[in-house]
């Protein structure tokens, strides 16, 4: 029994080292709203939140309900959040659904169910991913760049 508990603890520890952001995903700690600049915005009928500069803004966005596409932007080996990303979301038919400039480091979007292509650009360097978005579950995308030289 001791061996099994020890092994389970080791697996959990390795998982936290490999995926440190998972533990931060939905902190329910109190938020000092005086430091939060996050407001629901809308473009082309699509609601979104963009921000996350500072711990309270990160918590506020992570606790927001009703957004089915969650994007995180980071740089370097330390995975530092970056707030200066241009984002374009296109439908599977190629129609631009949402265009944001200087977004992040967290962007939460409420999209109609469907398949989308997301292009995130920082300092001219592009990252692409696809998202099959459902009405009842959130999809997480992480975009990462090497640290500025």
Secondary structure as UniProt FT lines:
FT   HELIX           2..18
FT   HELIX           20..24
FT   TURN            25..26
FT   HELIX           33..35
FT   STRAND          41..43
FT   TURN            44..45
FT   STRAND          46..51
FT   HELIX           55..62
FT   STRAND          69..75
FT   TURN            76..79
FT   STRAND          80..81
FT   STRAND          85..91
FT   TURN            92..93
FT   STRAND          96..103
FT   STRAND          106..110
FT   STRAND          114..122
FT   TURN            123..124
FT   STRAND          125..133
FT   STRAND          139..145
//
